[in-house]
Amino acid sequence: MTNLPTLIDSDFQVQYIPARIVNETELYIIYYAFHPAYNALKPKKMRLNHLRKKMSKTALDRYTRKLANDININLAAGKNPFIGADVTKAYEKLTAAIETFKIIKEKEMSEDGFRSYKSYCKKLVDWLTQKKLENIFAIQFNEDLADEFMDMIELDPKCGSRSYNNHFVFYRSLWYWLIKKKYCKENVFLNFDKKKEEEKFRQVVELNTHDKVVLWCRENNPRFEIVVDLVRAAFIRPAEICRIQICDIDLFNQVIKIPAGKSKTDNFRFAYLPEWLCVKMATLYEFDRYPMKYYLISTVLEPGLFKWNTRKLDKIWDKLRDKMELEKNQQLYSYRDTGITALENKSIPESVIRKLTDHKSDRMLRRYVRKPSQELINTVVKQITD
């Protein structure tokens, strides 16, 4: 029988002890493998006494040596009798698996979307480090640890029901990915219940506050006024504004095209512009001066080749809000709710508001719409005042 070395991982933890044949009163093969449930080596015994009456001594000796050799080959290949052959990455650290997850998702996602994924991953890794569990395997992270971790999330005074649910949904999806990639077998976040979320409060920017915002923009950063207008009057989300390119803007037809790849909902739509906003944008930007591939906002909010992200827009808004001493709940995104409220106050039908704002429903219909609605411009968009 070939004597194979004991496998030791990068943290000097023994993963198995090779199989050996014991031929005394009883005939058996014994070996040790790492058992994740006990976090220790556990013996595995293959009893062969029943073969003594069925095989000659020479044949039995040859057969037991082959069995032991096959077991050692499998152990050396990373197969574990306590885990199963379908979990091929069982001996990789959970923290390393999370890092791989982040690398893959960063390539697939937008910068803004990935930022929240990165934050959730960091929270879990920091907790593992604090608990001195940074070296455990994904398969060792059990339901008890998941429960303890979610208790930590829940006890955070800054974490409401909506935030708790967002955390829970993310970690559940992360574990689905770990299972798919064969790091573990069970989703330890599957049995948690969502909390009842508090009703979302629509924060509106009052008219007198808006007048002060406009004055600040015109004195300090005129192009930021366009950003504000696109949120409140065209209902374009800040993250989507960062993705708009000159080629998407059609001032003649009073629309900005939001392709599926640039939309939060992954649906193509037209963002409709009131006439006053078209005039303001044409005057401020003179789009003919810029290549079509340029982003609408780039360095210092000028059109450019490099895409900005919402964090930079938020920094400008935070500076504005601090200067004007506005409440913290006054966000740039609040202007979107402000515009929606204004339409509701004018008795615009909910179905029309959904179409303008890219809210839920009517998604299938929008897949086939590739021409802006002049009727919508004439009957509704013109009512959006500057």
C-alpha positions in Angstrom: 0.0 0.0 0.0 1.3 3.4 -0.9 1.7 5.7 2.2 0.3 9.1 1.4 1.1 12.1 3.4 -1.4 13.6 5.8 -3.1 16.6 4.3 -2.6 19.9 6.2 -4.2 23.2 5.2 -2.6 26.6 5.2 -3.4 27.1 8.9 -1.7 23.8 9.8 -5.0 22.0 10.5 -4.9 18.3 9.8 -7.5 17.3 7.2 -7.0 13.5 7.2 -4.9 10.6 8.4 -4.3 8.0 5.7 -6.0 4.6 5.8 -4.2 1.7 7.3 -5.1 -2.0 7.5 -5.6 -3.7 10.9 -5.5 -7.5 10.6 -5.7 -9.0 14.1 -8.7 -10.5 15.9 -10.8 -8.3 13.6 -10.0 -7.3 10.0 -10.7 -3.7 9.1 -9.4 -0.5 7.4 -9.4 2.7 9.5 -8.7 6.3 8.6 -9.4 9.7 9.9 -11.1 12.6 8.2 -12.0 16.1 9.2 -15.6 16.3 10.4 -17.0 19.9 10.1 -19.8 19.4 12.6 -17.2 18.6 15.3 -14.4 20.7 13.9 -12.0 17.8 14.5 -10.7 14.6 13.0 -13.1 11.6 13.3 -12.4 8.0 12.6 -14.0 6.1 9.8 -13.8 2.3 9.9 -14.5 -0.2 7.1 -15.1 -3.7 8.6 -13.9 -6.6 6.4 -14.2 -9.7 8.8 -17.0 -11.2 6.7 -14.6 -11.6 3.7 -12.3 -14.0 5.6 -14.5 -17.0 4.8 -15.1 -15.9 1.2 -11.6 -15.2 -0.1 -8.2 -16.8 0.1 -5.6 -15.2 2.3 -3.6 -14.0 -0.7 -6.7 -12.6 -2.5 -8.0 -10.9 0.6 -4.6 -9.3 1.3 -4.5 -8.0 -2.3 -8.1 -6.7 -2.1 -7.7 -4.9 1.3 -4.5 -3.2 0.1 -6.3 -1.9 -3.0 -9.2 -0.7 -0.9 -6.9 1.2 1.4 -5.0 2.7 -1.5 -8.2 3.9 -3.2 -9.4 5.5 0.0 -6.1 7.4 0.3 -6.2 8.6 -3.3 -9.7 10.0 -2.6 -8.6 11.6 0.6 -5.6 13.2 -1.2 -8.0 14.5 -3.9 -10.0 16.4 -1.2 -13.0 14.0 -0.9 -14.4 13.7 2.5 -16.7 10.8 3.7 -18.4 13.1 6.2 -19.3 15.7 3.6 -20.0 14.1 0.3 -18.6 14.1 -3.2 -20.9 16.9 -4.4 -19.3 19.5 -2.2 -15.9 19.8 -3.8 -14.8 23.1 -2.2 -15.7 22.1 1.3 -12.2 22.8 2.6 -12.0 26.3 1.4 -12.4 29.1 3.9 -15.6 31.0 4.1 -13.8 34.3 4.0 -12.0 33.2 0.8 -15.3 32.1 -0.8 -16.8 35.5 0.0 -13.9 37.2 -1.6 -14.4 35.2 -4.7 -18.1 36.1 -4.7 -17.2 39.8 -4.5 -14.8 39.6 -7.4 -17.4 37.9 -9.6 -20.2 40.2 -8.7 -18.1 43.3 -9.2 -17.7 42.3 -12.8 -21.4 41.6 -13.2 -22.9 44.6 -11.4 -23.0 48.4 -11.6 -20.7 50.3 -9.3 -23.6 51.6 -7.2 -25.3 48.2 -6.9 -22.1 46.4 -6.0 -21.4 48.9 -3.2 -24.2 47.5 -1.0 -23.0 43.9 -1.7 -19.5 44.9 -0.6 -20.9 46.4 2.6 -22.9 43.3 3.5 -19.9 41.1 2.8 -17.7 43.2 5.0 -20.2 43.1 7.8 -20.1 39.3 7.8 -16.3 39.0 7.5 -15.8 41.6 10.3 -18.2 39.6 12.6 -16.3 36.3 11.8 -13.0 38.0 12.6 -14.4 39.4 15.9 -15.6 35.9 16.8 -12.2 34.4 15.8 -14.0 32.4 13.1 -12.2 33.8 10.1 -10.6 30.5 9.3 -13.7 28.3 9.3 -15.0 26.6 6.1 -18.3 27.6 4.5 -19.6 24.2 5.4 -18.9 24.9 9.1 -21.1 28.0 9.2 -24.2 26.4 10.7 -27.7 27.7 11.6 -26.6 28.5 15.1 -24.0 30.9 13.8 -26.4 32.3 11.3 -28.9 33.0 14.1 -26.3 34.6 16.3 -25.1 36.8 13.4 -28.7 37.9 12.5 -29.3 38.7 16.2 -26.3 41.1 16.0 -27.9 42.7 12.9 -31.3 43.0 14.7 -29.9 44.5 17.9 -28.2 47.4 15.9 -30.2 50.5 16.9 -29.7 51.9 13.4 -31.2 48.8 11.8 -35.0 49.0 11.1 -37.2 46.2 9.8 -36.5 47.2 6.1 -32.8 47.1 6.7 -33.0 43.8 8.6 -34.9 42.3 5.7 -32.4 43.6 3.2 -29.6 41.9 5.1 -31.4 38.7 5.5 -32.3 38.5 1.7 -28.7 39.2 0.8 -27.2 36.5 3.0 -29.7 34.0 1.9 -28.8 34.7 -1.8 -25.1 34.6 -0.9 -25.6 31.1 0.6 -27.5 30.0 -2.6 -24.4 31.0 -4.5 -22.1 29.1 -2.1 -24.2 26.0 -2.6 -24.2 26.4 -6.4 -20.4 26.8 -6.3 -20.1 23.6 -4.1 -18.8 25.3 -1.0 -21.5 23.8 1.2 -24.8 21.9 1.0 -27.4 23.7 3.1 -28.7 27.3 3.1 -28.4 28.3 6.8 -30.3 31.5 6.2 -33.3 29.8 4.6 -35.6 29.6 7.7 -35.5 33.2 8.9 -38.7 35.2 8.6 -38.9 38.6 7.2 -40.0 41.3 9.6 -43.1 43.4 8.9 -41.8 46.6 7.3 -42.9 50.0 8.4 -44.8 51.9 5.7 -42.4 53.9 3.6 -42.7 57.6 4.3 -42.6 59.8 1.3 -40.3 62.7 2.1 -41.2 65.9 0.2 -39.0 68.9 -0.4 -41.2 72.0 0.3 -41.3 74.8 -2.2 -39.5 77.3 0.0 -36.8 74.8 0.6 -36.5 74.1 -3.1 -36.2 77.8 -3.9 -33.2 77.9 -1.5 -31.7 74.8 -3.1 -32.0 76.4 -6.6 -30.3 79.6 -5.3 -27.4 77.7 -3.8 -26.9 75.8 -7.1 -26.9 78.9 -9.2 -24.4 80.5 -6.9 -22.1 77.5 -6.4 -22.8 74.7 -8.8 -25.2 75.5 -11.7 -25.0 72.0 -13.2 -26.2 70.4 -10.0 -29.5 72.2 -10.5 -29.9 70.1 -13.7 -29.3 67.0 -11.6 -32.0 68.1 -9.2 -34.4 68.8 -12.1 -33.8 65.4 -13.6 -34.8 63.7 -10.3 -37.9 65.8 -9.5 -39.2 66.6 -13.0 -38.1 63.6 -15.2 -38.1 61.1 -12.3 -34.6 59.8 -13.2 -32.9 58.1 -10.3 -29.5 59.6 -9.2 -27.8 56.3 -10.2 -29.4 56.4 -13.6 -28.4 60.0 -14.1 -24.8 58.9 -13.6 -25.2 56.4 -16.5 -26.8 58.7 -19.0 -24.7 59.4 -22.1 -25.1 62.2 -24.6 -26.3 59.7 -27.2 -29.3 58.9 -24.9 -30.5 62.6 -24.8 -33.2 63.6 -27.4 -34.2 67.2 -26.6 -36.2 67.5 -29.9 -38.6 64.8 -28.7 -38.3 65.9 -25.1 -37.0 62.5 -23.8 -34.0 60.8 -22.4 -33.7 57.1 -23.3 -32.9 54.9 -20.3 -31.7 51.6 -21.8 -32.2 48.4 -19.8 -28.6 48.2 -18.8 -28.7 51.7 -17.3 -32.1 51.3 -15.6 -32.5 50.2 -12.0 -35.3 47.9 -13.0 -33.5 46.5 -16.0 -36.3 47.8 -18.3 -36.0 50.1 -21.2 -38.0 53.3 -20.8 -38.2 57.0 -21.8 -37.7 59.7 -19.2 -39.9 62.6 -20.3 -38.6 66.1 -20.1 -40.8 69.2 -19.7 -40.1 71.9 -22.3 -38.5 74.3 -19.7 -36.0 71.6 -18.7 -35.1 70.9 -22.4 -34.4 74.7 -22.8 -32.3 74.8 -19.6 -30.2 71.8 -20.6 -29.6 73.0 -24.1 -28.5 76.4 -22.9 -26.2 75.1 -20.2 -24.6 72.2 -22.0 -24.5 72.9 -25.8 -24.4 69.2 -26.5 -23.0 69.6 -30.0 -19.6 70.2 -28.4 -19.4 66.7 -26.9 -18.8 63.3 -28.3 -21.9 61.1 -28.2 -20.3 58.5 -25.9 -19.6 61.1 -23.2 -21.5 60.8 -20.0 -23.8 63.7 -19.1 -22.1 64.2 -15.8 -18.4 63.5 -15.3 -15.6 65.4 -13.6 -17.0 68.5 -11.9 -20.4 67.6 -13.4 -19.2 68.5 -16.9 -19.9 65.9 -19.7 -16.9 63.6 -19.9 -15.5 60.1 -20.6 -15.5 58.9 -17.0 -18.7 57.9 -15.3 -19.5 59.3 -11.9 -21.3 57.4 -9.1 -24.1 58.4 -6.7 -21.6 58.8 -3.8 -20.1 61.9 -5.5 -23.6 63.3 -6.1 -24.4 62.6 -2.4 -21.3 64.5 -1.3 -22.5 67.6 -3.2 -26.0 67.2 -1.7 -24.6 66.8 1.8 -22.5 70.0 1.4 -25.6 71.8 0.2 -27.8 70.4 3.0 -25.3 71.3 5.7 -24.9 74.8 4.4 -28.7 75.3 4.3 -29.1 73.5 7.7 -31.7 71.1 6.3 -32.8 68.0 8.1 -30.9 64.7 7.5 -34.0 63.0 6.0 -33.9 65.6 3.2 -32.1 63.5 0.5 -31.5 64.2 -3.2 -33.8 61.2 -3.8 -36.5 63.1 -1.9 -37.0 65.1 -5.1 -38.3 62.1 -6.8 -41.0 61.7 -4.2 -41.7 65.4 -4.4 -42.4 65.1 -8.1 -44.7 62.1 -7.6 -46.6 64.0 -4.9 -47.0 67.0 -7.2 -48.6 64.7 -10.0 -50.9 63.1 -7.5 -52.1 66.5 -6.3 -53.0 67.3 -9.9 -55.1 64.1 -10.1 -52.9 62.4 -12.6 -53.9 58.7 -12.8 -51.7 56.3 -10.9 -51.1 54.2 -14.1 -49.7 57.3 -15.8 -47.5 58.1 -12.8 -46.2 54.5 -12.9 -45.2 54.9 -16.5 -43.4 58.2 -15.9 -41.6 57.0 -12.8 -40.7 53.4 -13.8 -42.5 51.9 -10.8 -44.0 48.4 -10.6 -46.3 46.9 -13.2 -46.7 47.5 -17.0 -43.2 46.0 -17.4 -44.1 43.7 -20.2 -45.7 46.5 -22.1 -42.6 48.7 -21.9 -40.5 46.0 -23.5 -42.2 46.7 -26.8 -42.4 50.5 -26.5 -39.6 52.2 -28.5 -41.3 55.5 -29.4 -42.0 58.3 -26.9 -45.6 59.2 -26.4 -46.4 62.7 -27.7 -49.8 62.4 -26.0 -48.1 61.9 -22.6 -46.0 65.0 -23.2 -48.9 67.1 -24.2 -51.3 66.1 -21.4 -49.1 65.4 -18.4 -45.4 66.3 -18.8 -46.3 70.0 -19.7 -47.9 70.2 -16.2 -44.6 69.7 -14.5 -43.6 73.2 -13.6 -40.1 74.6 -13.2 
